[in-house]
């Protein structure tokens, strides 16, 4: 590693993660097919740039991302990085024409089956070991137990996870096989429900705590302070618009940005410009103002994107920028702001 990013502890565990993590969804061929050599070079570049936490899931390319990350990471000293993956989706072999790929433009020959039972979680961990070519996972997250993915079946899936997945992961944590356990979702409501019903170490919350919206301040973050769990904040750029600004074609939550979002981003950009700060720097550092946030996890496709993210973590943001955002009503009064830089 050439650079050093700050590290933070995950919950009450001994596990520490770099404040900037790399998310694996794009390297699972999300929205575009990536050549293996490009994907592998991006993982290598992330490690070399000092990124010390890598997050993936069986869902990402139906196994593609885990294969790609494992190809590079298993050549590195194992204690020099942390790795998280997810449970709740098993991969079942299928004929190519039967595979439901969704937004994954090229996948391995497997279909996804949701299963949050005890046995499925234990199998999922073993399957991930095989795809990674590694025998250690630091953080295991129960994936997408939320309304968006399960609709009317949400309550049944939540019950299945509480009775199956949570005890399985707690058993692995007690045995020292997994250092930290948690969930990975895109919604605050299920996170609160898990916090009230399970003893977990971390919550990966995607796209819900950012410069554009600070969900969870009323109940979820106070629960984290009380119980001592941490957050891994994914999607700090809201799928792009907080990285590029409101440029033509900029996306918000993977869709064309609506007018009210464009207007707010333009206001954010103007204030950042007045303080000689890239909008993306403010976006990627902002979640770290929360003391319970351990890492901000960003996706990347190409090496230069990783290098830019590390540089953004190293940018010194003046306190006056945060004060002006609050004064203009663009930032919640209850949201703590960071005191970086972090690299």
Backbone torsions as a table, in degrees:
resi	resn	phi	psi	omega
1	UNK	NA	134.6	-178.5
2	UNK	-88.9	-28.5	-174.6
3	UNK	-125.3	167.8	-178.0
4	UNK	-123.8	117.2	173.9
5	UNK	-96.5	148.4	175.9
6	UNK	-59.4	156.0	178.4
7	UNK	-125.7	150.7	177.7
8	UNK	-134.3	151.3	-178.8
9	UNK	-78.1	145.5	177.5
10	UNK	-94.8	110.3	178.1
11	UNK	55.5	-135.2	179.4
12	UNK	-100.7	15.5	-176.3
13	UNK	-89.7	177.0	175.0
14	UNK	-88.2	-1.8	-176.2
15	UNK	-77.2	131.3	175.1
16	UNK	-120.6	142.2	179.6
17	UNK	-126.0	153.4	174.3
18	UNK	-69.9	147.1	-177.1
19	UNK	-66.1	-18.1	172.3
20	UNK	-115.0	120.8	176.7
21	UNK	-114.1	164.4	178.1
22	UNK	-111.2	123.2	177.5
23	UNK	-87.6	143.9	-170.6
24	UNK	-94.9	-4.9	-174.9
25	UNK	-57.5	-47.9	-178.2
26	UNK	-58.4	-33.9	-178.5
27	UNK	-79.9	1.5	170.3
28	UNK	-92.9	17.9	-179.1
29	UNK	69.4	41.7	175.9
30	UNK	-75.0	118.0	178.0
31	UNK	72.0	-18.6	178.1
32	UNK	-153.5	150.8	177.7
33	UNK	-85.6	124.4	-179.3
34	UNK	-106.6	134.1	173.5
35	UNK	-61.5	144.8	179.9
36	UNK	-55.8	-41.5	-175.5
37	UNK	-64.5	-34.9	177.7
38	UNK	-68.9	-45.7	-178.8
39	UNK	-61.7	-45.0	-179.2
40	UNK	-65.5	-37.8	178.6
41	UNK	-64.8	-32.7	179.6
42	UNK	-69.5	-42.0	176.3
43	UNK	-63.2	-43.3	178.4
44	UNK	-60.4	-43.4	180.0
45	UNK	-64.2	-38.0	178.9
46	UNK	-62.8	-45.8	179.0
47	UNK	-62.3	-44.9	-178.8
48	UNK	-64.6	-33.1	-178.9
49	UNK	-76.1	-8.1	176.9
50	UNK	106.7	-0.6	176.2
51	UNK	-64.6	128.0	-174.2
52	UNK	-117.3	5.9	176.0
53	UNK	-133.8	134.4	-176.4
54	UNK	-129.2	128.8	-176.5
55	UNK	-120.6	134.3	179.3
56	UNK	-147.3	-175.7	-179.5
57	UNK	-160.3	151.9	174.3
58	UNK	-56.2	-31.3	-179.0
59	UNK	-60.8	-33.2	-169.8
60	UNK	-70.0	98.1	-175.9
61	UNK	74.1	18.0	-178.0
62	UNK	52.7	46.0	177.9
63	UNK	110.4	-15.5	-175.2
64	UNK	-61.1	-46.7	-175.3
65	UNK	-62.8	-44.2	-179.9
66	UNK	-61.8	-40.9	176.5
67	UNK	-59.8	-46.3	-175.5
68	UNK	-67.6	-47.2	179.8
69	UNK	-62.9	-42.9	-179.5
70	UNK	-61.6	-35.4	-179.1
71	UNK	-57.8	-36.1	-179.8
72	UNK	-90.9	-47.4	-171.0
73	UNK	-67.7	-29.0	-179.8
74	UNK	-72.9	-6.1	174.9
75	UNK	-92.2	-2.5	-176.9
76	UNK	-103.7	155.5	175.3
77	UNK	-56.0	126.1	-169.6
78	UNK	-63.4	-31.1	-179.0
79	UNK	-83.0	2.9	-178.5
80	UNK	-89.4	-1.9	178.9
81	UNK	-153.7	163.6	172.3
82	UNK	-116.7	153.6	-173.9
83	UNK	-134.5	131.8	173.2
84	UNK	-122.7	144.0	170.7
85	UNK	-140.5	-176.4	-168.0
86	UNK	-128.6	160.0	177.5
87	UNK	-126.7	161.4	-179.7
88	UNK	118.6	-13.3	174.6
89	UNK	-128.2	115.6	174.3
90	UNK	-93.6	150.4	177.3
91	UNK	-102.9	124.0	-179.3
92	UNK	-115.6	131.2	-178.0
93	UNK	-60.1	143.5	-177.2
94	UNK	-153.2	158.3	173.7
95	UNK	-72.3	149.6	-172.4
96	UNK	-54.3	-43.0	-176.2
97	UNK	-72.9	-10.5	-179.7
98	UNK	-95.1	-7.2	-172.8
99	UNK	-80.4	130.3	176.9
100	UNK	-94.9	100.2	-171.2
101	UNK	-90.2	-22.5	-179.0
102	UNK	59.0	-127.0	-178.3
103	UNK	-84.3	0.3	178.7
104	UNK	-86.6	115.6	-170.6
105	UNK	-81.1	-14.0	172.7
106	UNK	-156.4	131.0	-177.0
107	UNK	-133.3	170.7	167.6
108	UNK	-75.0	169.2	-171.6
109	UNK	-83.3	64.3	-180.0
110	UNK	-140.3	148.9	167.5
111	UNK	-101.8	157.1	-179.6
112	UNK	-96.8	135.3	174.8
113	UNK	-125.4	121.1	176.7
114	UNK	-72.1	131.5	179.3
115	UNK	-159.9	112.4	-177.8
116	UNK	-107.6	22.1	179.7
117	UNK	-78.8	165.6	179.3
118	UNK	-56.1	-51.9	-176.2
119	UNK	-63.3	-39.0	-179.0
120	UNK	-65.9	-38.3	179.4
121	UNK	-65.7	-43.9	178.8
122	UNK	-62.2	-39.9	177.4
123	UNK	-66.9	-40.8	-177.7
124	UNK	-60.0	-42.3	178.5
125	UNK	-61.6	-45.7	178.9
126	UNK	-63.3	-41.2	178.7
127	UNK	-62.6	-39.6	179.1
128	UNK	-65.6	-39.0	174.5
129	UNK	-54.0	-44.2	-177.3
130	UNK	-65.9	-44.9	-178.8
131	UNK	-67.4	-37.0	179.3
132	UNK	-74.4	-26.6	-171.7
133	UNK	69.9	30.1	-176.8
134	UNK	-137.2	157.8	-176.9
135	UNK	-115.7	24.0	178.3
136	UNK	-148.5	129.6	172.9
137	UNK	-122.5	130.0	-175.5
138	UNK	-83.3	-40.8	-176.3
139	UNK	-130.9	129.7	176.6
140	UNK	-116.7	129.7	-175.4
141	UNK	-120.1	133.6	175.1
142	UNK	-76.8	123.9	-163.8
143	UNK	-98.5	123.8	165.1
144	UNK	60.2	43.3	168.1
145	UNK	-85.7	85.2	-177.4
146	UNK	-150.6	170.6	-175.5
147	UNK	-68.5	-37.4	-177.8
148	UNK	-57.9	-37.6	-176.8
149	UNK	-89.4	-27.2	-171.5
150	UNK	-119.7	-9.5	174.9
151	UNK	52.5	-126.7	-177.9
152	UNK	-65.7	-16.8	179.4
153	UNK	-88.6	3.3	-175.2
154	UNK	-56.6	-49.0	-176.8
155	UNK	-58.5	-41.6	179.4
156	UNK	-66.6	-40.2	179.1
157	UNK	-67.6	-39.0	177.6
158	UNK	-61.7	-45.5	178.5
159	UNK	-60.5	-43.4	178.5
160	UNK	-59.8	-41.7	-179.9
161	UNK	-69.1	-42.0	-180.0
162	UNK	-65.2	-37.9	-177.0
163	UNK	-87.0	-21.1	-176.2
164	UNK	-117.1	-63.3	-174.6
165	UNK	-65.0	-44.0	-177.6
166	UNK	-62.9	-50.5	176.9
167	UNK	-59.8	-35.5	179.0
168	UNK	-63.0	-47.5	-179.0
169	UNK	-69.2	-35.8	176.8
170	UNK	-63.4	-36.4	176.9
171	UNK	-64.4	-44.2	178.4
172	UNK	-65.2	-34.7	177.7
173	UNK	-68.4	-43.7	178.5
174	UNK	-60.3	-36.3	-177.8
175	UNK	-79.1	-6.5	-179.2
176	UNK	79.6	10.0	-179.1
177	UNK	-77.1	-39.0	175.2
178	UNK	-116.2	134.7	-178.5
179	UNK	-78.9	-37.5	-175.8
180	UNK	-145.4	148.5	-177.9
181	UNK	-131.7	155.3	-179.9
182	UNK	-175.2	-157.4	177.2
183	UNK	-127.8	160.7	173.2
184	UNK	-130.5	112.4	-175.9
185	UNK	-141.4	172.0	176.8
186	UNK	-110.7	10.9	-174.1
187	UNK	-133.1	143.4	179.6
188	UNK	-75.7	-40.2	-176.1
189	UNK	-53.3	-53.9	177.6
190	UNK	-61.2	-32.6	178.1
191	UNK	-62.6	-43.9	177.3
192	UNK	-61.9	-42.0	-179.0
193	UNK	-64.2	-41.2	176.7
194	UNK	-65.3	-42.1	-178.7
195	UNK	-60.1	-31.0	-178.9
196	UNK	-84.9	-9.4	-173.5
197	UNK	-128.5	-2.5	-175.6
198	UNK	-147.3	148.9	177.0
199	UNK	-94.5	96.6	-176.9
200	UNK	-120.6	161.8	-176.3
201	UNK	-99.0	-28.2	-175.1
202	UNK	-156.4	154.3	-179.5
203	UNK	-128.2	117.8	171.9
204	UNK	-86.4	112.9	-177.9
205	UNK	-112.3	117.2	-173.0
206	UNK	-102.8	122.0	170.1
207	UNK	74.9	5.6	-174.9
208	UNK	-108.8	-10.6	177.2
209	UNK	-129.7	102.8	-172.7
210	UNK	-153.4	179.7	174.7
211	UNK	-59.7	-27.2	-177.5
212	UNK	-84.5	-30.3	-178.5
213	UNK	-152.4	137.8	-178.8
214	UNK	-119.6	66.8	179.4
215	UNK	-72.0	149.1	174.1
216	UNK	96.1	-3.0	-176.7
217	UNK	-67.1	-31.1	-176.5
218	UNK	-73.5	-39.0	-172.5
219	UNK	-128.9	-44.0	-172.1
220	UNK	-68.9	-48.7	-178.8
221	UNK	-67.0	-38.1	172.4
222	UNK	-60.5	-36.1	175.7
223	UNK	-63.4	-38.4	178.6
224	UNK	-63.6	-42.1	178.1
225	UNK	-63.1	-41.7	-177.8
226	UNK	-69.3	-42.0	-173.6
227	UNK	-94.2	-19.7	177.0
228	UNK	88.0	17.6	177.6
229	UNK	-90.5	163.3	-176.2
230	UNK	-112.2	170.4	175.5
231	UNK	-121.0	143.9	164.5
232	UNK	-111.3	110.6	-175.0
233	UNK	-92.2	114.7	178.4
234	UNK	-102.6	161.2	177.1
235	UNK	65.5	41.1	-178.4
236	UNK	-66.5	-19.7	179.6
237	UNK	-93.9	3.8	179.6
238	UNK	56.5	39.5	179.3
239	UNK	74.3	7.7	172.4
240	UNK	148.6	-38.3	-169.6
241	UNK	-66.3	-27.6	177.3
242	UNK	-85.3	-4.6	173.5
243	UNK	-93.8	-39.8	-174.0
244	UNK	-102.1	-16.5	-167.3
245	UNK	83.1	179.7	-175.4
246	UNK	-81.6	60.8	177.3
247	UNK	-81.0	160.3	177.6
248	UNK	-55.4	129.9	179.5
249	UNK	86.2	-1.9	179.7
250	UNK	-62.2	139.0	-176.5
251	UNK	-106.0	152.1	176.4
252	UNK	-131.7	118.5	-174.8
253	UNK	52.4	41.7	174.2
254	UNK	67.2	19.1	174.4
255	UNK	-132.5	167.3	174.7
256	UNK	-58.3	132.3	-176.5
257	UNK	-66.4	130.3	177.3
258	UNK	-71.4	161.6	-175.0
259	UNK	-55.9	-38.8	-178.0
260	UNK	-67.6	-31.9	176.7
261	UNK	-72.3	-42.4	177.7
262	UNK	-57.9	-44.6	-179.1
263	UNK	-62.8	-43.6	-179.4
264	UNK	-67.4	-40.2	179.4
265	UNK	-65.4	-37.8	176.8
266	UNK	-61.9	-38.4	177.5
267	UNK	-67.7	-42.3	177.3
268	UNK	-61.0	-44.1	-178.5
269	UNK	-62.2	-40.6	-178.4
270	UNK	-63.9	-42.0	179.5
271	UNK	-67.9	-42.4	177.4
272	UNK	-59.7	-41.9	-179.9
273	UNK	-62.8	-37.9	179.5
274	UNK	-63.7	-24.2	-179.1
275	UNK	-107.7	18.8	176.5
276	UNK	52.7	42.5	-178.8
277	UNK	-126.8	126.2	174.4
278	UNK	-60.2	138.8	175.8
279	UNK	-53.0	-41.4	-178.2
280	UNK	-62.5	-33.3	178.2
281	UNK	-66.0	-44.9	177.8
282	UNK	-62.0	-39.8	-177.4
283	UNK	-66.8	-43.4	-174.8
284	UNK	-78.4	-27.9	179.4
285	UNK	-86.9	-27.5	-173.4
286	UNK	-50.7	-48.9	-176.7
287	UNK	-58.6	-25.1	-177.1
288	UNK	-72.8	-5.4	170.5
289	UNK	-66.1	-26.1	175.7
290	UNK	-75.2	121.0	-178.6
291	UNK	-63.7	-21.5	179.8
292	UNK	-87.7	-2.0	176.1
293	UNK	-85.3	119.8	-179.1
294	UNK	-89.6	-34.1	-175.3
295	UNK	-154.6	149.0	170.9
296	UNK	-108.3	121.8	-172.0
297	UNK	-107.5	119.3	-178.6
298	UNK	-117.3	146.0	173.6
299	UNK	-82.7	161.2	176.6
300	UNK	-157.8	147.7	177.2
301	UNK	-109.1	-38.1	-174.8
302	UNK	-123.6	156.3	-173.2
303	UNK	-57.9	-39.5	-176.3
304	UNK	-65.2	-25.9	177.3
305	UNK	-67.2	-39.7	176.2
306	UNK	-62.7	-48.5	-178.2
307	UNK	-60.8	-38.5	177.4
308	UNK	-64.2	-41.2	-179.9
309	UNK	-62.5	-40.6	177.8
310	UNK	-64.6	-41.9	177.3
311	UNK	-62.4	-38.3	178.9
312	UNK	-65.7	-34.7	176.3
313	UNK	-67.2	-24.4	-178.4
314	UNK	-89.8	-4.9	-177.5
315	UNK	-75.1	130.7	177.2
316	UNK	-81.6	115.8	-177.8
317	UNK	-99.1	123.1	-179.0
318	UNK	-67.5	143.7	179.4
319	UNK	-60.2	-28.9	-179.6
320	UNK	-63.2	-28.0	177.8
321	UNK	-62.8	-48.5	-179.7
322	UNK	-63.7	-39.1	179.0
323	UNK	-63.2	-40.3	179.5
324	UNK	-68.4	-37.8	177.0
325	UNK	-60.3	-41.1	177.9
326	UNK	-66.7	-45.0	-177.8
327	UNK	-61.2	-31.7	-179.4
328	UNK	-88.0	3.9	178.8
329	UNK	73.2	20.0	-178.8
330	UNK	-95.2	-6.2	-178.1
331	UNK	-140.5	133.0	-179.7
332	UNK	-59.8	139.7	176.6
333	UNK	-62.7	-25.8	-177.2
334	UNK	-85.6	-6.9	-177.2
335	UNK	-86.3	117.8	176.2
336	UNK	-69.2	149.0	-177.8
337	UNK	-110.8	154.7	-174.6
338	UNK	-79.0	158.0	171.5
339	UNK	-121.1	76.1	-178.3
340	UNK	-84.2	-161.1	0.6
341	UNK	-76.1	174.0	-172.6
342	UNK	-118.7	9.2	177.5
343	UNK	-144.6	NA	NA
